[in-house]
Amino acid sequence: MDNVKIIENTEQAKKEYGYMWGADTFYLTREMIEALLNGKCIAGDNGEYVTFIEME
């Protein structure tokens, strides 16, 4: 992702940021965040595309 921002967790903020060609929402659990902090990678798919989430 080239343009990453931290926004408020509201529908209004999401609408203001925009949706471009589509949008996905990723819900991370505390367990997932702890795994990221411990060097793990989160992997998931929607049946067509795969997404990897990792700490920079």
ABEGO torsion letter per residue (X at the ends): XABBBBBBBBAAAAAAAEAEAEBBBBBBBAAAAAAAAAGBBBBBBAGABBBBBBBX
